């Protein structure tokens, strides 16, 4: 999990990635509050209280509160050496 924040602290988002059943996945999460941390968000993928987080269809692109497009995707989702492209524009 990677946490990104603008210098002004107005925009916080996370890139969450992992592998489940040999299949890589990635998700983008806009922080629900400005001081959100990975420690608070990551358990939402495992505790079952947030079915949206555990859904098979993860987000690969969002439009942030500051009107940026944030997109992520694996260059090649096969094998053991995975490359993830993160584009913030």
PDB file with one MODEL, atoms N, CA, C and O in Angstrom:
MODEL        1
ATOM      1  N   UNK A   1       0.850  -1.166   0.000  1.00  0.00           N
ATOM      2  CA  UNK A   1       0.000   0.000   0.000  1.00  0.00           C
ATOM      3  C   UNK A   1       0.898   1.232   0.000  1.00  0.00           C
ATOM      4  O   UNK A   1       1.846   1.330   0.780  1.00  0.00           O
ATOM      5  N   UNK A   2       0.578   2.173  -0.897  1.00  0.00           N
ATOM      6  CA  UNK A   2       1.305   3.426  -0.996  1.00  0.00           C
ATOM      7  C   UNK A   2       0.352   4.579  -0.701  1.00  0.00           C
ATOM      8  O   UNK A   2      -0.783   4.592  -1.177  1.00  0.00           O
ATOM      9  N   UNK A   3       0.814   5.536   0.080  1.00  0.00           N
ATOM     10  CA  UNK A   3       0.000   6.707   0.418  1.00  0.00           C
ATOM     11  C   UNK A   3       0.590   7.922  -0.298  1.00  0.00           C
ATOM     12  O   UNK A   3       1.794   8.166  -0.230  1.00  0.00           O
ATOM     13  N   UNK A   4      -0.267   8.678  -0.982  1.00  0.00           N
ATOM     14  CA  UNK A   4       0.133   9.889  -1.680  1.00  0.00           C
ATOM     15  C   UNK A   4      -0.631  11.063  -1.083  1.00  0.00           C
ATOM     16  O   UNK A   4      -1.812  10.948  -0.754  1.00  0.00           O
ATOM     17  N   UNK A   5       0.073  12.220  -0.944  1.00  0.00           N
ATOM     18  CA  UNK A   5      -0.573  13.415  -0.416  1.00  0.00           C
ATOM     19  C   UNK A   5       0.064  14.644  -1.073  1.00  0.00           C
ATOM     20  O   UNK A   5       1.284  14.714  -1.221  1.00  0.00           O
ATOM     21  N   UNK A   6      -0.766  15.604  -1.463  1.00  0.00           N
ATOM     22  CA  UNK A   6      -0.238  16.839  -2.030  1.00  0.00           C
ATOM     23  C   UNK A   6       0.473  17.627  -0.933  1.00  0.00           C
ATOM     24  O   UNK A   6       0.237  17.408   0.255  1.00  0.00           O
ATOM     25  N   UNK A   7       1.338  18.537  -1.342  1.00  0.00           N
ATOM     26  CA  UNK A   7       2.063  19.358  -0.377  1.00  0.00           C
ATOM     27  C   UNK A   7       1.118  20.182   0.498  1.00  0.00           C
ATOM     28  O   UNK A   7       1.415  20.451   1.662  1.00  0.00           O
ATOM     29  N   UNK A   8       0.000  20.573  -0.063  1.00  0.00           N
ATOM     30  CA  UNK A   8      -0.978  21.351   0.695  1.00  0.00           C
ATOM     31  C   UNK A   8      -1.808  20.468   1.621  1.00  0.00           C
ATOM     32  O   UNK A   8      -2.519  20.981   2.486  1.00  0.00           O
ATOM     33  N   UNK A   9      -1.731  19.158   1.453  1.00  0.00           N
ATOM     34  CA  UNK A   9      -2.488  18.226   2.291  1.00  0.00           C
ATOM     35  C   UNK A   9      -3.964  18.159   1.965  1.00  0.00           C
ATOM     36  O   UNK A   9      -4.744  17.606   2.741  1.00  0.00           O
ATOM     37  N   UNK A  10      -4.367  18.718   0.818  1.00  0.00           N
ATOM     38  CA  UNK A  10      -5.781  18.729   0.452  1.00  0.00           C
ATOM     39  C   UNK A  10      -6.222  17.446  -0.223  1.00  0.00           C
ATOM     40  O   UNK A  10      -7.414  17.139  -0.261  1.00  0.00           O
ATOM     41  N   UNK A  11      -5.287  16.707  -0.748  1.00  0.00           N
ATOM     42  CA  UNK A  11      -5.629  15.507  -1.513  1.00  0.00           C
ATOM     43  C   UNK A  11      -4.782  14.339  -1.012  1.00  0.00           C
ATOM     44  O   UNK A  11      -3.553  14.376  -1.077  1.00  0.00           O
ATOM     45  N   UNK A  12      -5.444  13.318  -0.520  1.00  0.00           N
ATOM     46  CA  UNK A  12      -4.765  12.112  -0.033  1.00  0.00           C
ATOM     47  C   UNK A  12      -5.429  10.918  -0.696  1.00  0.00           C
ATOM     48  O   UNK A  12      -6.655  10.801  -0.701  1.00  0.00           O
ATOM     49  N   UNK A  13      -4.611  10.028  -1.258  1.00  0.00           N
ATOM     50  CA  UNK A  13      -5.149   8.796  -1.813  1.00  0.00           C
ATOM     51  C   UNK A  13      -4.132   7.680  -1.637  1.00  0.00           C
ATOM     52  O   UNK A  13      -2.949   7.920  -1.394  1.00  0.00           O
ATOM     53  N   UNK A  14      -4.618   6.463  -1.765  1.00  0.00           N
ATOM     54  CA  UNK A  14      -3.798   5.273  -1.573  1.00  0.00           C
ATOM     55  C   UNK A  14      -3.842   4.397  -2.821  1.00  0.00           C
ATOM     56  O   UNK A  14      -4.868   4.318  -3.497  1.00  0.00           O
ATOM     57  N   UNK A  15      -2.741   3.752  -3.118  1.00  0.00           N
ATOM     58  CA  UNK A  15      -2.692   2.697  -4.123  1.00  0.00           C
ATOM     59  C   UNK A  15      -2.466   1.414  -3.341  1.00  0.00           C
ATOM     60  O   UNK A  15      -1.449   1.259  -2.663  1.00  0.00           O
ATOM     61  N   UNK A  16      -3.410   0.503  -3.437  1.00  0.00           N
ATOM     62  CA  UNK A  16      -3.341  -0.759  -2.713  1.00  0.00           C
ATOM     63  C   UNK A  16      -3.144  -1.864  -3.738  1.00  0.00           C
ATOM     64  O   UNK A  16      -3.873  -1.928  -4.728  1.00  0.00           O
ATOM     65  N   UNK A  17      -2.170  -2.728  -3.513  1.00  0.00           N
ATOM     66  CA  UNK A  17      -1.925  -3.800  -4.465  1.00  0.00           C
ATOM     67  C   UNK A  17      -1.600  -5.087  -3.743  1.00  0.00           C
ATOM     68  O   UNK A  17      -1.141  -5.086  -2.600  1.00  0.00           O
ATOM     69  N   UNK A  18      -1.848  -6.181  -4.431  1.00  0.00           N
ATOM     70  CA  UNK A  18      -1.575  -7.487  -3.855  1.00  0.00           C
ATOM     71  C   UNK A  18      -1.777  -8.586  -4.872  1.00  0.00           C
ATOM     72  O   UNK A  18      -2.033  -8.341  -6.051  1.00  0.00           O
ATOM     73  N   UNK A  19      -1.654  -9.806  -4.379  1.00  0.00           N
ATOM     74  CA  UNK A  19      -1.853 -10.988  -5.205  1.00  0.00           C
ATOM     75  C   UNK A  19      -2.773 -11.929  -4.431  1.00  0.00           C
ATOM     76  O   UNK A  19      -2.537 -12.215  -3.257  1.00  0.00           O
ATOM     77  N   UNK A  20      -3.813 -12.402  -5.094  1.00  0.00           N
ATOM     78  CA  UNK A  20      -4.748 -13.358  -4.495  1.00  0.00           C
ATOM     79  C   UNK A  20      -4.950 -14.504  -5.465  1.00  0.00           C
ATOM     80  O   UNK A  20      -5.306 -14.288  -6.623  1.00  0.00           O
ATOM     81  N   UNK A  21      -4.726 -15.718  -5.001  1.00  0.00           N
ATOM     82  CA  UNK A  21      -4.847 -16.906  -5.862  1.00  0.00           C
ATOM     83  C   UNK A  21      -4.030 -16.740  -7.143  1.00  0.00           C
ATOM     84  O   UNK A  21      -4.500 -17.044  -8.240  1.00  0.00           O
ATOM     85  N   UNK A  22      -2.810 -16.256  -6.984  1.00  0.00           N
ATOM     86  CA  UNK A  22      -1.863 -16.066  -8.102  1.00  0.00           C
ATOM     87  C   UNK A  22      -2.299 -15.000  -9.093  1.00  0.00           C
ATOM     88  O   UNK A  22      -1.712 -14.886 -10.169  1.00  0.00           O
ATOM     89  N   UNK A  23      -3.310 -14.220  -8.754  1.00  0.00           N
ATOM     90  CA  UNK A  23      -3.785 -13.161  -9.641  1.00  0.00           C
ATOM     91  C   UNK A  23      -3.531 -11.805  -8.983  1.00  0.00           C
ATOM     92  O   UNK A  23      -4.059 -11.539  -7.903  1.00  0.00           O
ATOM     93  N   UNK A  24      -2.721 -10.935  -9.622  1.00  0.00           N
ATOM     94  CA  UNK A  24      -2.474  -9.612  -9.035  1.00  0.00           C
ATOM     95  C   UNK A  24      -3.705  -8.712  -9.128  1.00  0.00           C
ATOM     96  O   UNK A  24      -4.480  -8.790 -10.081  1.00  0.00           O
ATOM     97  N   UNK A  25      -3.864  -7.866  -8.130  1.00  0.00           N
ATOM     98  CA  UNK A  25      -4.963  -6.908  -8.115  1.00  0.00           C
ATOM     99  C   UNK A  25      -4.430  -5.557  -7.647  1.00  0.00           C
ATOM    100  O   UNK A  25      -3.365  -5.476  -7.034  1.00  0.00           O
ATOM    101  N   UNK A  26      -5.174  -4.513  -7.940  1.00  0.00           N
ATOM    102  CA  UNK A  26      -4.799  -3.158  -7.531  1.00  0.00           C
ATOM    103  C   UNK A  26      -6.074  -2.357  -7.302  1.00  0.00           C
ATOM    104  O   UNK A  26      -7.093  -2.591  -7.952  1.00  0.00           O
ATOM    105  N   UNK A  27      -6.005  -1.419  -6.382  1.00  0.00           N
ATOM    106  CA  UNK A  27      -7.161  -0.590  -6.070  1.00  0.00           C
ATOM    107  C   UNK A  27      -6.661   0.819  -5.752  1.00  0.00           C
ATOM    108  O   UNK A  27      -5.535   0.995  -5.285  1.00  0.00           O
ATOM    109  N   UNK A  28      -7.499   1.812  -6.005  1.00  0.00           N
ATOM    110  CA  UNK A  28      -7.212   3.200  -5.651  1.00  0.00           C
ATOM    111  C   UNK A  28      -8.266   3.632  -4.639  1.00  0.00           C
ATOM    112  O   UNK A  28      -9.463   3.439  -4.853  1.00  0.00           O
ATOM    113  N   UNK A  29      -7.811   4.215  -3.543  1.00  0.00           N
ATOM    114  CA  UNK A  29      -8.726   4.642  -2.493  1.00  0.00           C
ATOM    115  C   UNK A  29      -8.481   6.115  -2.198  1.00  0.00           C
ATOM    116  O   UNK A  29      -7.365   6.505  -1.858  1.00  0.00           O
ATOM    117  N   UNK A  30      -9.527   6.937  -2.329  1.00  0.00           N
ATOM    118  CA  UNK A  30      -9.411   8.321  -1.870  1.00  0.00           C
ATOM    119  C   UNK A  30      -9.592   8.307  -0.363  1.00  0.00           C
ATOM    120  O   UNK A  30     -10.497   7.654   0.155  1.00  0.00           O
ATOM    121  N   UNK A  31      -8.738   9.019   0.332  1.00  0.00           N
ATOM    122  CA  UNK A  31      -8.783   9.032   1.797  1.00  0.00           C
ATOM    123  C   UNK A  31     -10.092   9.629   2.292  1.00  0.00           C
ATOM    124  O   UNK A  31     -10.514  10.684   1.818  1.00  0.00           O
ATOM    125  N   UNK A  32     -10.732   8.962   3.241  1.00  0.00           N
ATOM    126  CA  UNK A  32     -11.990   9.482   3.772  1.00  0.00           C
ATOM    127  C   UNK A  32     -11.786  10.692   4.692  1.00  0.00           C
ATOM    128  O   UNK A  32     -12.739  11.422   4.965  1.00  0.00           O
ATOM    129  N   UNK A  33     -10.555  10.911   5.173  1.00  0.00           N
ATOM    130  CA  UNK A  33     -10.221  12.056   6.007  1.00  0.00           C
ATOM    131  C   UNK A  33      -8.755  12.411   5.742  1.00  0.00           C
ATOM    132  O   UNK A  33      -7.980  11.529   5.370  1.00  0.00           O
ATOM    133  N   UNK A  34      -8.354  13.661   5.920  1.00  0.00           N
ATOM    134  CA  UNK A  34      -7.012  14.105   5.520  1.00  0.00           C
ATOM    135  C   UNK A  34      -5.844  13.377   6.185  1.00  0.00           C
ATOM    136  O   UNK A  34      -4.805  13.196   5.549  1.00  0.00           O
ATOM    137  N   UNK A  35      -5.980  12.959   7.425  1.00  0.00           N
ATOM    138  CA  UNK A  35      -4.868  12.294   8.101  1.00  0.00           C
ATOM    139  C   UNK A  35      -5.001  10.768   8.089  1.00  0.00           C
ATOM    140  O   UNK A  35      -4.438  10.092   8.950  1.00  0.00           O
ATOM    141  N   UNK A  36      -5.731  10.232   7.131  1.00  0.00           N
ATOM    142  CA  UNK A  36      -5.895   8.778   7.013  1.00  0.00           C
ATOM    143  C   UNK A  36      -4.529   8.141   6.784  1.00  0.00           C
ATOM    144  O   UNK A  36      -3.657   8.717   6.133  1.00  0.00           O
ATOM    145  N   UNK A  37      -4.365   6.948   7.330  1.00  0.00           N
ATOM    146  CA  UNK A  37      -3.082   6.260   7.191  1.00  0.00           C
ATOM    147  C   UNK A  37      -3.297   4.843   6.651  1.00  0.00           C
ATOM    148  O   UNK A  37      -4.405   4.308   6.677  1.00  0.00           O
ATOM    149  N   UNK A  38      -2.226   4.268   6.172  1.00  0.00           N
ATOM    150  CA  UNK A  38      -2.269   2.882   5.689  1.00  0.00           C
ATOM    151  C   UNK A  38      -2.687   1.939   6.808  1.00  0.00           C
ATOM    152  O   UNK A  38      -3.390   0.957   6.569  1.00  0.00           O
ATOM    153  N   UNK A  39      -2.258   2.237   8.019  1.00  0.00           N
ATOM    154  CA  UNK A  39      -2.581   1.392   9.176  1.00  0.00           C
ATOM    155  C   UNK A  39      -4.090   1.316   9.391  1.00  0.00           C
ATOM    156  O   UNK A  39      -4.604   0.277   9.806  1.00  0.00           O
ATOM    157  N   UNK A  40      -4.800   2.397   9.114  1.00  0.00           N
ATOM    158  CA  UNK A  40      -6.260   2.419   9.281  1.00  0.00           C
ATOM    159  C   UNK A  40      -6.996   1.811   8.091  1.00  0.00           C
ATOM    160  O   UNK A  40      -8.010   1.140   8.279  1.00  0.00           O
ATOM    161  N   UNK A  41      -6.507   2.032   6.869  1.00  0.00           N
ATOM    162  CA  UNK A  41      -7.215   1.608   5.660  1.00  0.00           C
ATOM    163  C   UNK A  41      -6.977   0.138   5.316  1.00  0.00           C
ATOM    164  O   UNK A  41      -7.919  -0.556   4.934  1.00  0.00           O
ATOM    165  N   UNK A  42      -5.755  -0.348   5.440  1.00  0.00           N
ATOM    166  CA  UNK A  42      -5.423  -1.708   5.003  1.00  0.00           C
ATOM    167  C   UNK A  42      -6.303  -2.788   5.635  1.00  0.00           C
ATOM    168  O   UNK A  42      -6.713  -3.697   4.913  1.00  0.00           O
ATOM    169  N   UNK A  43      -6.619  -2.751   6.925  1.00  0.00           N
ATOM    170  CA  UNK A  43      -7.480  -3.801   7.495  1.00  0.00           C
ATOM    171  C   UNK A  43      -8.863  -3.902   6.868  1.00  0.00           C
ATOM    172  O   UNK A  43      -9.518  -4.939   6.980  1.00  0.00           O
ATOM    173  N   UNK A  44      -9.316  -2.840   6.211  1.00  0.00           N
ATOM    174  CA  UNK A  44     -10.626  -2.872   5.558  1.00  0.00           C
ATOM    175  C   UNK A  44     -10.683  -3.921   4.446  1.00  0.00           C
ATOM    176  O   UNK A  44     -11.771  -4.342   4.054  1.00  0.00           O
ATOM    177  N   UNK A  45      -9.543  -4.342   3.941  1.00  0.00           N
ATOM    178  CA  UNK A  45      -9.502  -5.368   2.893  1.00  0.00           C
ATOM    179  C   UNK A  45      -9.606  -6.775   3.468  1.00  0.00           C
ATOM    180  O   UNK A  45      -9.757  -7.738   2.716  1.00  0.00           O
ATOM    181  N   UNK A  46      -9.529  -6.906   4.772  1.00  0.00           N
ATOM    182  CA  UNK A  46      -9.469  -8.236   5.373  1.00  0.00           C
ATOM    183  C   UNK A  46     -10.535  -8.509   6.428  1.00  0.00           C
ATOM    184  O   UNK A  46     -10.794  -9.673   6.733  1.00  0.00           O
ATOM    185  N   UNK A  47     -11.162  -7.482   6.995  1.00  0.00           N
ATOM    186  CA  UNK A  47     -12.065  -7.734   8.113  1.00  0.00           C
ATOM    187  C   UNK A  47     -13.505  -8.036   7.725  1.00  0.00           C
ATOM    188  O   UNK A  47     -14.293  -8.417   8.591  1.00  0.00           O
ATOM    189  N   UNK A  48     -13.881  -7.883   6.458  1.00  0.00           N
ATOM    190  CA  UNK A  48     -15.229  -8.228   6.012  1.00  0.00           C
ATOM    191  C   UNK A  48     -16.277  -7.160   6.297  1.00  0.00           C
ATOM    192  O   UNK A  48     -17.428  -7.321   5.890  1.00  0.00           O
ATOM    193  N   UNK A  49     -15.925  -6.089   6.976  1.00  0.00           N
ATOM    194  CA  UNK A  49     -16.883  -5.028   7.282  1.00  0.00           C
ATOM    195  C   UNK A  49     -17.085  -4.080   6.100  1.00  0.00           C
ATOM    196  O   UNK A  49     -18.045  -3.310   6.075  1.00  0.00           O
ATOM    197  N   UNK A  50     -16.183  -4.137   5.128  1.00  0.00           N
ATOM    198  CA  UNK A  50     -16.237  -3.243   3.989  1.00  0.00           C
ATOM    199  C   UNK A  50     -16.253  -4.063   2.702  1.00  0.00           C
ATOM    200  O   UNK A  50     -15.219  -4.210   2.051  1.00  0.00           O
ATOM    201  N   UNK A  51     -17.417  -4.597   2.329  1.00  0.00           N
ATOM    202  CA  UNK A  51     -17.471  -5.464   1.140  1.00  0.00           C
ATOM    203  C   UNK A  51     -17.023  -4.772  -0.145  1.00  0.00           C
ATOM    204  O   UNK A  51     -16.570  -5.437  -1.077  1.00  0.00           O
ATOM    205  N   UNK A  52     -17.141  -3.454  -0.207  1.00  0.00           N
ATOM    206  CA  UNK A  52     -16.690  -2.724  -1.391  1.00  0.00           C
ATOM    207  C   UNK A  52     -15.183  -2.908  -1.576  1.00  0.00           C
ATOM    208  O   UNK A  52     -14.711  -3.056  -2.703  1.00  0.00           O
ATOM    209  N   UNK A  53     -14.439  -2.899  -0.491  1.00  0.00           N
ATOM    210  CA  UNK A  53     -12.986  -3.066  -0.559  1.00  0.00           C
ATOM    211  C   UNK A  53     -12.617  -4.477  -1.018  1.00  0.00           C
ATOM    212  O   UNK A  53     -11.611  -4.660  -1.704  1.00  0.00           O
ATOM    213  N   UNK A  54     -13.407  -5.454  -0.652  1.00  0.00           N
ATOM    214  CA  UNK A  54     -13.091  -6.850  -0.959  1.00  0.00           C
ATOM    215  C   UNK A  54     -13.675  -7.307  -2.296  1.00  0.00           C
ATOM    216  O   UNK A  54     -13.486  -8.460  -2.685  1.00  0.00           O
ATOM    217  N   UNK A  55     -14.374  -6.432  -2.998  1.00  0.00           N
ATOM    218  CA  UNK A  55     -14.996  -6.802  -4.265  1.00  0.00           C
ATOM    219  C   UNK A  55     -13.944  -7.155  -5.309  1.00  0.00           C
ATOM    220  O   UNK A  55     -12.825  -6.643  -5.280  1.00  0.00           O
ATOM    221  N   UNK A  56     -14.314  -8.020  -6.211  1.00  0.00           N
ATOM    222  CA  UNK A  56     -13.382  -8.470  -7.245  1.00  0.00           C
ATOM    223  C   UNK A  56     -13.023  -7.348  -8.209  1.00  0.00           C
ATOM    224  O   UNK A  56     -11.898  -7.294  -8.707  1.00  0.00           O
ATOM    225  N   UNK A  57     -13.960  -6.459  -8.473  1.00  0.00           N
ATOM    226  CA  UNK A  57     -13.706  -5.360  -9.412  1.00  0.00           C
ATOM    227  C   UNK A  57     -13.117  -4.178  -8.657  1.00  0.00           C
ATOM    228  O   UNK A  57     -13.852  -3.392  -8.058  1.00  0.00           O
ATOM    229  N   UNK A  58     -11.822  -4.053  -8.683  1.00  0.00           N
ATOM    230  CA  UNK A  58     -11.152  -2.955  -8.005  1.00  0.00           C
ATOM    231  C   UNK A  58     -11.056  -1.759  -8.954  1.00  0.00           C
ATOM    232  O   UNK A  58     -11.140  -1.913 -10.173  1.00  0.00           O
ATOM    233  N   UNK A  59     -10.883  -0.587  -8.391  1.00  0.00           N
ATOM    234  CA  UNK A  59     -10.766   0.626  -9.201  1.00  0.00           C
ATOM    235  C   UNK A  59      -9.384   0.725  -9.815  1.00  0.00           C
ATOM    236  O   UNK A  59      -8.382   0.513  -9.131  1.00  0.00           O
ATOM    237  N   UNK A  60      -9.322   1.043 -11.084  1.00  0.00           N
ATOM    238  CA  UNK A  60      -8.039   1.234 -11.739  1.00  0.00           C
ATOM    239  C   UNK A  60      -7.870   2.670 -12.225  1.00  0.00           C
ATOM    240  O   UNK A  60      -6.823   3.033 -12.760  1.00  0.00           O
ATOM    241  N   UNK A  61      -8.920   3.494 -12.034  1.00  0.00           N
ATOM    242  CA  UNK A  61      -8.832   4.898 -12.426  1.00  0.00           C
ATOM    243  C   UNK A  61      -9.876   5.688 -11.647  1.00  0.00           C
ATOM    244  O   UNK A  61     -11.014   5.249 -11.487  1.00  0.00           O
ATOM    245  N   UNK A  62      -9.469   6.868 -11.162  1.00  0.00           N
ATOM    246  CA  UNK A  62     -10.412   7.752 -10.466  1.00  0.00           C
ATOM    247  C   UNK A  62     -10.132   9.191 -10.881  1.00  0.00           C
ATOM    248  O   UNK A  62      -9.081   9.500 -11.442  1.00  0.00           O
ATOM    249  N   UNK A  63     -11.092  10.059 -10.594  1.00  0.00           N
ATOM    250  CA  UNK A  63     -10.904  11.502 -10.713  1.00  0.00           C
ATOM    251  C   UNK A  63     -10.925  12.033  -9.290  1.00  0.00           C
ATOM    252  O   UNK A  63     -11.927  11.908  -8.586  1.00  0.00           O
ATOM    253  N   UNK A  64      -9.818  12.624  -8.871  1.00  0.00           N
ATOM    254  CA  UNK A  64      -9.659  13.046  -7.484  1.00  0.00           C
ATOM    255  C   UNK A  64     -10.430  14.320  -7.185  1.00  0.00           C
ATOM    256  O   UNK A  64     -10.993  14.955  -8.076  1.00  0.00           O
ATOM    257  N   UNK A  65     -10.439  14.679  -5.895  1.00  0.00           N
ATOM    258  CA  UNK A  65     -11.124  15.894  -5.472  1.00  0.00           C
ATOM    259  C   UNK A  65     -10.482  17.141  -6.068  1.00  0.00           C
ATOM    260  O   UNK A  65     -11.143  18.172  -6.197  1.00  0.00           O
ATOM    261  N   UNK A  66      -9.218  17.064  -6.426  1.00  0.00           N
ATOM    262  CA  UNK A  66      -8.514  18.181  -7.059  1.00  0.00           C
ATOM    263  C   UNK A  66      -8.563  18.076  -8.586  1.00  0.00           C
ATOM    264  O   UNK A  66      -7.799  18.752  -9.276  1.00  0.00           O
ATOM    265  N   UNK A  67      -9.454  17.236  -9.118  1.00  0.00           N
ATOM    266  CA  UNK A  67      -9.694  17.068 -10.556  1.00  0.00           C
ATOM    267  C   UNK A  67      -8.505  16.476 -11.306  1.00  0.00           C
ATOM    268  O   UNK A  67      -8.292  16.785 -12.478  1.00  0.00           O
ATOM    269  N   UNK A  68      -7.746  15.643 -10.648  1.00  0.00           N
ATOM    270  CA  UNK A  68      -6.666  14.913 -11.295  1.00  0.00           C
ATOM    271  C   UNK A  68      -7.189  13.533 -11.686  1.00  0.00           C
ATOM    272  O   UNK A  68      -8.076  12.980 -11.036  1.00  0.00           O
ATOM    273  N   UNK A  69      -6.631  13.000 -12.746  1.00  0.00           N
ATOM    274  CA  UNK A  69      -6.926  11.620 -13.105  1.00  0.00           C
ATOM    275  C   UNK A  69      -5.794  10.761 -12.567  1.00  0.00           C
ATOM    276  O   UNK A  69      -4.622  10.997 -12.859  1.00  0.00           O
ATOM    277  N   UNK A  70      -6.158   9.773 -11.785  1.00  0.00           N
ATOM    278  CA  UNK A  70      -5.183   8.852 -11.216  1.00  0.00           C
ATOM    279  C   UNK A  70      -5.518   7.476 -11.765  1.00  0.00           C
ATOM    280  O   UNK A  70      -6.633   6.983 -11.591  1.00  0.00           O
ATOM    281  N   UNK A  71      -4.548   6.859 -12.429  1.00  0.00           N
ATOM    282  CA  UNK A  71      -4.799   5.531 -12.980  1.00  0.00           C
ATOM    283  C   UNK A  71      -3.622   4.618 -12.678  1.00  0.00           C
ATOM    284  O   UNK A  71      -2.472   5.051 -12.601  1.00  0.00           O
ATOM    285  N   UNK A  72      -3.941   3.355 -12.512  1.00  0.00           N
ATOM    286  CA  UNK A  72      -2.931   2.338 -12.223  1.00  0.00           C
ATOM    287  C   UNK A  72      -3.221   1.104 -13.059  1.00  0.00           C
ATOM    288  O   UNK A  72      -4.365   0.853 -13.440  1.00  0.00           O
ATOM    289  N   UNK A  73      -2.194   0.350 -13.335  1.00  0.00           N
ATOM    290  CA  UNK A  73      -2.376  -0.889 -14.077  1.00  0.00           C
ATOM    291  C   UNK A  73      -1.061  -1.641 -14.165  1.00  0.00           C
ATOM    292  O   UNK A  73       0.011  -1.041 -14.236  1.00  0.00           O
ATOM    293  N   UNK A  74      -1.159  -2.944 -14.158  1.00  0.00           N
ATOM    294  CA  UNK A  74       0.031  -3.769 -14.295  1.00  0.00           C
ATOM    295  C   UNK A  74       0.463  -3.783 -15.758  1.00  0.00           C
ATOM    296  O   UNK A  74      -0.357  -3.969 -16.657  1.00  0.00           O
ATOM    297  N   UNK A  75       1.748  -3.585 -15.982  1.00  0.00           N
ATOM    298  CA  UNK A  75       2.295  -3.638 -17.334  1.00  0.00           C
ATOM    299  C   UNK A  75       2.113  -5.044 -17.893  1.00  0.00           C
ATOM    300  O   UNK A  75       1.724  -5.220 -19.048  1.00  0.00           O
ATOM    301  N   UNK A  76       2.397  -6.032 -17.068  1.00  0.00           N
ATOM    302  CA  UNK A  76       2.189  -7.440 -17.412  1.00  0.00           C
ATOM    303  C   UNK A  76       1.801  -8.142 -16.127  1.00  0.00           C
ATOM    304  O   UNK A  76       2.583  -8.165 -15.176  1.00  0.00           O
ATOM    305  N   UNK A  77       0.623  -8.708 -16.079  1.00  0.00           N
ATOM    306  CA  UNK A  77       0.112  -9.331 -14.859  1.00  0.00           C
ATOM    307  C   UNK A  77       0.432 -10.820 -14.778  1.00  0.00           C
ATOM    308  O   UNK A  77      -0.237 -11.562 -14.058  1.00  0.00           O
ATOM    309  N   UNK A  78       1.436 -11.254 -15.502  1.00  0.00           N
ATOM    310  CA  UNK A  78       1.819 -12.672 -15.498  1.00  0.00           C
ATOM    311  C   UNK A  78       3.210 -12.811 -14.875  1.00  0.00           C
ATOM    312  O   UNK A  78       4.019 -11.885 -14.922  1.00  0.00           O
ATOM    313  N   UNK A  79       3.468 -13.965 -14.301  1.00  0.00           N
ATOM    314  CA  UNK A  79       4.799 -14.257 -13.794  1.00  0.00           C
ATOM    315  C   UNK A  79       5.044 -13.717 -12.396  1.00  0.00           C
ATOM    316  O   UNK A  79       4.114 -13.339 -11.684  1.00  0.00           O
ATOM    317  N   UNK A  80       6.322 -13.690 -12.017  1.00  0.00           N
ATOM    318  CA  UNK A  80       6.705 -13.305 -10.662  1.00  0.00           C
ATOM    319  C   UNK A  80       7.272 -11.897 -10.573  1.00  0.00           C
ATOM    320  O   UNK A  80       7.377 -11.354  -9.473  1.00  0.00           O
ATOM    321  N   UNK A  81       7.640 -11.292 -11.696  1.00  0.00           N
ATOM    322  CA  UNK A  81       8.186  -9.941 -11.707  1.00  0.00           C
ATOM    323  C   UNK A  81       7.142  -8.988 -12.268  1.00  0.00           C
ATOM    324  O   UNK A  81       7.077  -8.753 -13.474  1.00  0.00           O
ATOM    325  N   UNK A  82       6.329  -8.447 -11.371  1.00  0.00           N
ATOM    326  CA  UNK A  82       5.233  -7.573 -11.779  1.00  0.00           C
ATOM    327  C   UNK A  82       5.681  -6.123 -11.801  1.00  0.00           C
ATOM    328  O   UNK A  82       6.423  -5.678 -10.925  1.00  0.00           O
ATOM    329  N   UNK A  83       5.227  -5.388 -12.808  1.00  0.00           N
ATOM    330  CA  UNK A  83       5.481  -3.958 -12.922  1.00  0.00           C
ATOM    331  C   UNK A  83       4.143  -3.235 -12.901  1.00  0.00           C
ATOM    332  O   UNK A  83       3.229  -3.563 -13.657  1.00  0.00           O
ATOM    333  N   UNK A  84       4.045  -2.245 -12.019  1.00  0.00           N
ATOM    334  CA  UNK A  84       2.819  -1.464 -11.895  1.00  0.00           C
ATOM    335  C   UNK A  84       3.074  -0.052 -12.401  1.00  0.00           C
ATOM    336  O   UNK A  84       4.021   0.606 -11.970  1.00  0.00           O
ATOM    337  N   UNK A  85       2.237   0.409 -13.308  1.00  0.00           N
ATOM    338  CA  UNK A  85       2.304   1.784 -13.796  1.00  0.00           C
ATOM    339  C   UNK A  85       1.311   2.627 -13.016  1.00  0.00           C
ATOM    340  O   UNK A  85       0.132   2.286 -12.924  1.00  0.00           O
ATOM    341  N   UNK A  86       1.803   3.751 -12.445  1.00  0.00           N
ATOM    342  CA  UNK A  86       0.949   4.706 -11.732  1.00  0.00           C
ATOM    343  C   UNK A  86       1.058   6.024 -12.483  1.00  0.00           C
ATOM    344  O   UNK A  86       2.152   6.561 -12.659  1.00  0.00           O
ATOM    345  N   UNK A  87      -0.095   6.547 -12.927  1.00  0.00           N
ATOM    346  CA  UNK A  87      -0.114   7.810 -13.672  1.00  0.00           C
ATOM    347  C   UNK A  87      -0.993   8.788 -12.904  1.00  0.00           C
ATOM    348  O   UNK A  87      -2.161   8.517 -12.626  1.00  0.00           O
ATOM    349  N   UNK A  88      -0.404   9.931 -12.569  1.00  0.00           N
ATOM    350  CA  UNK A  88      -1.114  11.002 -11.876  1.00  0.00           C
ATOM    351  C   UNK A  88      -1.077  12.210 -12.795  1.00  0.00           C
ATOM    352  O   UNK A  88      -0.014  12.780 -13.040  1.00  0.00           O
ATOM    353  N   UNK A  89      -2.230  12.596 -13.299  1.00  0.00           N
ATOM    354  CA  UNK A  89      -2.235  13.683 -14.270  1.00  0.00           C
ATOM    355  C   UNK A  89      -3.354  14.647 -14.105  1.00  0.00           C
ATOM    356  O   UNK A  89      -3.460  15.607 -14.869  1.00  0.00           O
TER     357      UNK A  89
ENDMDL
END
